[in-house]
Amino acid sequence: METPTLKYGFVGAGFIARFQLAAIKQLRGIEVAGVTSVKGAPEFAAVAAGAGLGDTRVFASVGEMARHVDCVVICAPNYARLEIVEALADAVKAGAELKGVICEKPLGRNVAEARRLVELARSANLRTAYFENQIFMKPIRTQLAQLEPVRRQMGPVALARSAEEHGGPHEGWFWDPTRQGGGVLCDMGCHSIAVGWHVLTPTGKPLTFLEPQEVTADLGLLKWGLPPWREKLLKDRGVDYAKTPAEDFATGMITFRNPETGQRVKAQFTNSWMFEKQGLRLLMDGMGPGYAFEVNTLLSPLSIFIGDVAAEAIKDAESALEKATASRGLLAVQHNEADLYGYTDEHADALEAFLNGRDAMLPWSYGLEITRLVMAAYLSAETKRVVDLTDPVTVRELEAYVPLIQQGRGAEQLY
């Protein structure tokens, strides 16, 4: 029996798009049939073809590509996504037969933008997937399965903590808060907030079962605001943090309420672009009555050592670990980062969902709720208060709220 195939078309050909190719290569049933991008599209197509993922065509526009693929994967910069989804909705209304559309996190730079993307998808009757890979991480899924009997008998996790930290993004637009949407909180806080909410949720309940009650957060510009680092950022990335800075550190707490029992539980998040160890670190743990779990992606069964005398032989530090900052010494190596971080499984979920005519496990409406929590964290840090998400006035305020940092006015808050 022939395996059903979903033809992907990528919008964007940068780091995350190429990382996704490593994940797709591990699955059956996905063909990379197209790509459109401002830069790098021919090179991306060659990499996809070389990986045996199909004859990848380069298209001049999103609308043209939509007529030749089954699923569009949006890996383009945050500031371009509204225009992309508008073009997709127009293409579908003009006859393109898309089975689904994927959007890499975050869904939007603010609530209004994320809500508009949800509305556009619904107007075109598009099935959606919000790509939040950490929920799909095998360590997270395995601990949930292993602890399920304990959770049912003793009660759910009451405190979840999640951190994602590395030395900073790859591209200049990530550092520009007016284009990216903020700093590390917008870039990576969405990950940590989502996975915290997920592991707190009782077994068998919907994704948004727990009701957000309060958000408190604090932001800082601790490394990249110092003059030598500002100069390096301006030289390397073309972004001037003397004028339009963004936060490189964020931490906070979200309180959730179980609507059936009234129990209040908490998710703590911490994110930074100033981590100076091996590379990308995901550190998550959770504690319930009589049990706990912990995930640390820097603990690997493989480590290697490269001395000074041999270091010139290897130039690419990231061959060991994403966002690695060193190519010598004792290095932690993850042999399959795409699978470890959940990328493979989120594609498997989207494949199965779209082929069966439904939304993925995480639809865009879920991405909207994560955006709302991220904006609540920005509002808390900006106003130095606890943001009450049970207050209708505050909820309405978040609908139109654009953080000072996202407006390019971060110096008022961070300096």
MARPA-338285 format. One line per 3 residues: number of its first residue (from 1); their letters; for each residue x, y, z of C-alpha. Coordinates in steps of 0.02 Angstrom, whole numbers, plus 50000, padded with zeros to 5 digits. Example, Ala and Ser with C-alpha at 12.3 -4.5 7.8 and 13.67 -1.06 7.14 Angstrom:
1	AS	50615/49775/50390; 50684/49947/50357
***
This chain:
1	MET	50000/50000/50000; 50071/50168/49949; 50107/50291/50091
4	PTL	50008/50455/50074; 50121/50603/50041; 50106/50783/50095
7	KYG	50195/50908/49983; 50275/51046/50084; 50313/51220/50021
10	FVG	50429/51324/50130; 50418/51512/50150; 50591/51558/50212
13	AGF	50757/51471/50186; 50857/51522/50339; 50919/51431/50494
16	IAR	50754/51364/50560; 50696/51307/50387; 50857/51208/50364
19	FQL	50842/51137/50539; 50669/51075/50493; 50742/50981/50345
22	AAI	50844/50875/50467; 50682/50831/50556; 50582/50794/50398
25	KQL	50719/50678/50334; 50678/50561/50479; 50497/50539/50424
28	RGI	50404/50455/50282; 50264/50542/50190; 50332/50720/50173
31	EVA	50403/50789/50011; 50482/50961/50004; 50407/51017/49840
34	GVT	50439/51204/49845; 50521/51354/49926; 50505/51541/49911
37	SVK	50618/51661/50003; 50697/51833/49990; 50868/51749/49998
40	GAP	50940/51575/50001; 50801/51485/49907; 50912/51398/49775
43	EFA	51033/51339/49909; 50889/51276/50016; 50816/51182/49868
46	AVA	50985/51100/49836; 50999/51045/50018; 50823/50973/50016
49	AGA	50854/50880/49854; 51021/50817/49918; 50934/50747/50072
52	GLG	50817/50647/49961; 50664/50751/50005; 50604/50775/49828
55	DTR	50625/50890/49679; 50613/51059/49767; 50559/51200/49652
58	VFA	50598/51382/49685; 50443/51492/49669; 50434/51679/49646
61	SVG	50291/51707/49767; 50188/51627/49904; 50031/51633/49798
64	EMA	50113/51542/49654; 50186/51407/49767; 50019/51379/49854
67	RHV	49948/51310/49690; 50080/51173/49683; 50095/51109/49862
70	DCV	49982/51033/49996; 50050/51123/50148; 50141/51288/50170
73	VIC	50272/51300/50309; 50300/51479/50366; 50479/51499/50426
76	APN	50495/51680/50370; 50538/51823/50490; 50403/51876/50613
79	YAR	50373/52046/50531; 50329/51965/50364; 50201/51839/50421
82	LEI	50042/51942/50409; 50077/51982/50226; 50117/51798/50192
85	VEA	49955/51733/50268; 49854/51865/50176; 49930/51801/50013
88	LAD	49892/51621/50063; 49711/51661/50103; 49692/51748/49935
91	AVK	49770/51599/49846; 49651/51476/49929; 49501/51584/49887
94	AGA	49565/51587/49707; 49571/51397/49698; 49731/51335/49783
97	ELK	49692/51170/49870; 49798/51177/50026; 49775/51042/50158
100	GVI	49857/51146/50293; 49974/51285/50344; 50112/51280/50476
103	CEK	50179/51432/50567; 50340/51428/50667; 50328/51510/50838
106	PLG	50284/51645/50885; 50118/51662/50796; 50120/51851/50806
109	RNV	50220/51995/50878; 50070/52050/50980; 49891/51994/51014
112	AEA	49812/52096/50874; 49932/52024/50746; 49909/51844/50807
115	RRL	49720/51863/50808; 49724/51928/50629; 49821/51774/50573
118	VEL	49692/51660/50656; 49551/51755/50570; 49634/51745/50400
121	ARS	49658/51557/50415; 49476/51534/50466; 49415/51644/50323
124	ANL	49502/51527/50200; 49451/51369/50297; 49633/51322/50320
127	RTA	49687/51184/50439; 49828/51250/50547; 49978/51196/50651
130	YFE	50069/51310/50773; 50246/51243/50786; 50297/51243/50969
133	NQI	50425/51105/50968; 50461/51091/51154; 50289/51017/51191
136	FMK	50337/50877/51070; 50506/50842/51150; 50525/50656/51184
139	PIR	50590/50686/51363; 50433/50790/51399; 50315/50664/51321
142	TQL	50404/50518/51404; 50395/50591/51579; 50210/50628/51554
145	AQL	50179/50446/51504; 50290/50374/51641; 50211/50480/51777
148	EPV	50031/50466/51717; 49978/50336/51849; 50060/50441/51985
151	RRQ	49979/50601/51922; 49807/50518/51921; 49827/50452/52099
154	MGP	49923/50593/52183; 49868/50744/52081; 49947/50848/51942
157	VAL	50111/50943/51942; 50095/51099/52050; 50254/51191/52000
160	ARS	50337/51190/51829; 50498/51280/51785; 50565/51301/51610
163	AEE	50719/51390/51545; 50791/51412/51371; 50958/51501/51357
166	HGG	51095/51527/51228; 51215/51662/51171; 51100/51748/51046
169	PHE	51010/51725/50879; 51087/51697/50706; 51010/51839/50605
172	GWF	51007/52028/50625; 50817/52042/50619; 50801/51934/50775
175	WDP	50895/52067/50872; 50788/52211/50806; 50637/52225/50923
178	TRQ	50534/52321/50795; 50546/52178/50671; 50556/52028/50787
181	GGG	50428/52090/50913; 50542/52112/51063; 50695/52025/51131
184	VLC	50722/51857/51213; 50548/51852/51292; 50462/51859/51122
187	DMG	50591/51746/51042; 50604/51609/51173; 50484/51650/51314
190	CHS	50344/51581/51206; 50430/51411/51215; 50451/51410/51403
193	IAV	50276/51476/51439; 50196/51346/51326; 50289/51196/51396
196	GWH	50258/51253/51574; 50070/51266/51544; 50074/51096/51459
199	VLT	50158/50996/51596; 50045/51074/51730; 49888/51020/51638
202	PTG	49803/50867/51716; 49802/50706/51616; 49668/50698/51482
205	KPL	49621/50881/51490; 49625/51003/51341; 49778/51112/51308
208	TFL	49698/51268/51381; 49603/51182/51523; 49701/51275/51657
211	EPQ	49644/51456/51666; 49780/51590/51671; 49754/51702/51823
214	EVT	49906/51813/51850; 50069/51854/51763; 50221/51938/51838
217	ADL	50384/51965/51745; 50549/52057/51750; 50662/52100/51602
220	GLL	50842/52155/51591; 50977/52206/51468; 51123/52130/51561
223	KWG	51255/52091/51429; 51212/52163/51259; 51183/52337/51329
226	LPP	51364/52354/51385; 51467/52465/51267; 51588/52330/51202
229	WRE	51445/52211/51165; 51337/52348/51089; 51481/52385/50970
232	KLL	51498/52201/50925; 51311/52187/50893; 51312/52341/50782
235	KDR	51462/52276/50684; 51404/52095/50668; 51214/52114/50654
238	GVD	51185/52296/50604; 51074/52329/50755; 51109/52477/50871
241	YAK	51061/52439/51051; 51112/52614/51102; 50955/52673/51011
244	TPA	50832/52527/51000; 50878/52396/51129; 50785/52237/51174
247	EDF	50796/52130/51330; 50925/51991/51336; 50855/51919/51498
250	ATG	50677/51880/51551; 50600/51789/51697; 50427/51776/51769
253	MIT	50287/51674/51844; 50114/51628/51781; 49978/51568/51899
256	FRN	49845/51452/51830; 49682/51391/51908; 49601/51221/51888
259	PET	49418/51263/51850; 49357/51097/51921; 49452/51095/52087
262	GQR	49500/51276/52112; 49683/51225/52138; 49811/51359/52089
265	VKA	49973/51302/52008; 50123/51399/51945; 50239/51400/51794
268	QFT	50404/51492/51806; 50499/51542/51648; 50677/51605/51622
271	NSW	50759/51650/51456; 50921/51732/51406; 51033/51778/51259
274	MFE	51184/51786/51375; 51216/51602/51412; 51403/51572/51400
277	KQG	51417/51384/51421; 51414/51244/51292; 51272/51310/51185
280	LRL	51083/51296/51185; 51018/51235/51353; 50839/51182/51387
283	LMD	50813/51154/51572; 50641/51100/51631; 50575/51023/51789
286	GMG	50412/50994/51878; 50357/50946/52052; 50198/50863/52108
289	PGY	50145/50782/52272; 50272/50642/52298; 50356/50649/52127
292	AFE	50459/50758/52010; 50546/50761/51840; 50693/50854/51763
295	VNT	50754/50881/51585; 50925/50953/51541; 50977/50947/51359
298	LLS	51160/50978/51400; 51168/50806/51480; 51214/50694/51334
301	PLS	51275/50514/51320; 51409/50582/51202; 51548/50704/51242
304	IFI	51707/50742/51147; 51867/50833/51187; 51965/50943/51064
307	GDV	52129/51015/51125; 52208/51179/51070; 52330/51092/50954
310	AAE	52187/51011/50857; 52061/51153/50864; 52105/51229/50695
313	AIK	52037/51073/50611; 51859/51119/50658; 51786/51292/50625
316	DAE	51600/51260/50651; 51559/51258/50836; 51377/51215/50798
319	SAL	51425/51046/50728; 51420/50990/50910; 51268/51084/50975
322	EKA	51151/51222/50915; 51212/51396/50970; 51378/51322/51031
325	TAS	51505/51457/51071; 51663/51351/51073; 51745/51224/50957
328	RGL	51874/51158/51079; 51883/51088/51254; 51758/50964/51326
331	LAV	51601/50976/51219; 51427/50906/51248; 51365/50832/51083
334	QHN	51185/50790/51040; 51185/50666/50896; 51006/50707/50841
337	EAD	50954/50881/50896; 50805/50892/50778; 50727/50740/50862
340	LYG	50780/50786/51040; 50702/50959/51028; 50535/50893/50961
343	YTD	50544/50949/50780; 50524/50773/50709; 50369/50736/50811
346	EHA	50283/50902/50775; 50300/50865/50589; 50231/50689/50616
349	DAL	50081/50765/50705; 50050/50893/50566; 50067/50759/50432
352	EAF	49937/50646/50513; 49819/50790/50551; 49821/50872/50380
355	LNG	49804/50709/50286; 49648/50677/50390; 49575/50849/50363
358	RDA	49593/50922/50538; 49699/51046/50635; 49859/50987/50715
361	MLP	49874/50958/50903; 49925/51141/50923; 49815/51248/50809
364	WSY	49843/51434/50779; 49709/51475/50908; 49827/51400/51037
367	GLE	49969/51506/50970; 49858/51658/50999; 49839/51612/51182
370	ITR	50028/51594/51202; 50051/51766/51122; 49927/51838/51248
373	LVM	50030/51768/51393; 50192/51836/51319; 50113/52008/51301
376	AAY	50049/51998/51480; 50229/51966/51535; 50290/52119/51438
379	LSA	50151/52224/51515; 50197/52164/51690; 50380/52208/51668
382	ETK	50340/52375/51587; 50215/52432/51719; 50299/52343/51866
385	RVV	50137/52262/51921; 50052/52094/51928; 49942/52077/51774
388	DLT	49771/52009/51821; 49704/51904/51678; 49535/51884/51763
391	DPV	49504/52072/51747; 49403/52113/51589; 49485/52285/51576
394	TVR	49659/52207/51572; 49605/52076/51445; 49541/52215/51331
397	ELE	49702/52313/51358; 49805/52165/51296; 49708/52158/51132
400	AYV	49787/52322/51074; 49945/52322/51180; 50113/52344/51093
403	PLI	50262/52341/51214; 50378/52492/51221; 50521/52377/51171
406	QQG	50427/52321/51015; 50393/52503/50972; 50580/52537/50972
409	RGA	50569/52632/51136; 50659/52503/51241; 50789/52626/51302
412	EQL	50652/52706/51410; 50628/52542/51502; 50796/52453/51495
415	Y	50922/52593/51525
***
